[in-house]
Amino acid sequence: MAPRLKTSDLPSFRNGVHPPENKDLTSGIPSRRLPFPDEIILPLSQHIGRPAEALVKPGDRIERGDVIAKASGYVSSYVHATASGTVKSIEHWPHPAGAMQPSVRIDVDPHSTQLQRPRLVPHWDEVPEEQLSEEISKAGIVGLGGAAFPMHVKLRPPADQPVDVLMVNGSECEPYLTSDHRTMLERPEHVYQGIRIVLRALGISRAVIGIEVNKPDAIEVMRNTAPDDLDIQVQPLKVKYPQGAEKMLIKAVTGRVVPSGKLPASVGALVQNVATTASVALVFETGQPLIERIITVSGRGIRQPGNWVIPFGTKLSDVIAACGGFTEDASEIVFGGPMMGQSQASLDVPVLKATGGILVLSKDECKRQDILPCIRCGKCIDACPVFLNPQLMGALARVDRFEEMAGNNLGDCMLCGCCSFVCPSNIPLSQLFAMSRIQLSRLQAA
């Protein structure tokens, strides 16, 4: 492995935290393909926006890569079959977000080769820019960094907010997660081909790849494979959480500050995750829609941590079984990273497009459960990367004063968890803010 770069004078942002990285469990393990399960569960809602509209019915025979649900609006996304088989039912099924969601249940054909049906796509450099974003939409591409925002929407910024730089996010600042790391090491040609296509879709020429310096081998690979004919900079970044957040990455690399309540396009930037960018290349190279991704399975509660190529819709129970099962002290399962991920209460929940990691944490890796009174130490204020007052908002949340929270810029909160991480009283501030947002939206809709 390449030597780790020095962190002095590296670009970063103010505040933030540096939790234990715990990436050594899987960072050196190449990705492998998880065996296809007997059953696939594909929720119609795997993205921000309106759920997709099912196009199949029970009894239908489908092939891997077939469209099974279409986007039901502009901010929505197509869903494709991730394995060949037969539609068993369309029913409500446990969803990683916590609620029951309409889902397509597929009995996987055990005798299928699981080769996708050939899909014709235009050559990326011979079609208008608008058609590129349309093909990306039809392929079901959404952001794989966690938010699952439909990518075609990002590729059509407002006319009065032109984008001049593409920021490719290789920070992967969440502890434990190494799927983006492996993508850069194993598929750099796909990352760069995806960058070419996205630059053409945006009508711009400049891109920057931001990578934290705890991934020196990824920095080396991406620099060594950078095409000479593209204006691309590989920028090492200081290791700090949440370096991979859009506003933090833009500030660190360009010095631009995204105003409160605004999107990155307001400062001429578009941020795209490296795995998302690589998936764009596959659409135009092989016709493969977004049907699988590299997912980190880690934590000291799983017997065989690793990085796996997993088809979406694979149930958590099948992933755990393929990784050797639980250790004796397994205590909690989290989809995503420990800072922003969601704990899971059922082994029936399926892997989604936004699932970058599955953590099985031991008792020693979990936070303590007791919650103590706030001592007004101010640590949460010093940690907040967007300069909010988590102590004040936490107090307001506990007495249901949601409108006042909105007045204190609750909308700017990224729910990154920095405040919860540093709180000596173990107050779940980030969770309070997430619930407050839901309550506030209900009040505003009433």
Helices and strands as residue ranges (DSSP letters): E 32-33, E 39-43, E 53-54, E 61-62, E 67-70, E 79-80, E 85-94, E 100-108, H 129-138, H 151-154, E 165-169, H 179-186, H 188-202, E 206-212, H 216-224, E 231-237, H 246-254, G 264-267, E 269-273, H 274-286, E 292-298, E 306-311, H 316-322, E 330-335, E 342-343, E 357-362, G 363-365, H 379-383, H 390-398, H 402-407, G 410-412, H 418-422, H 429-445
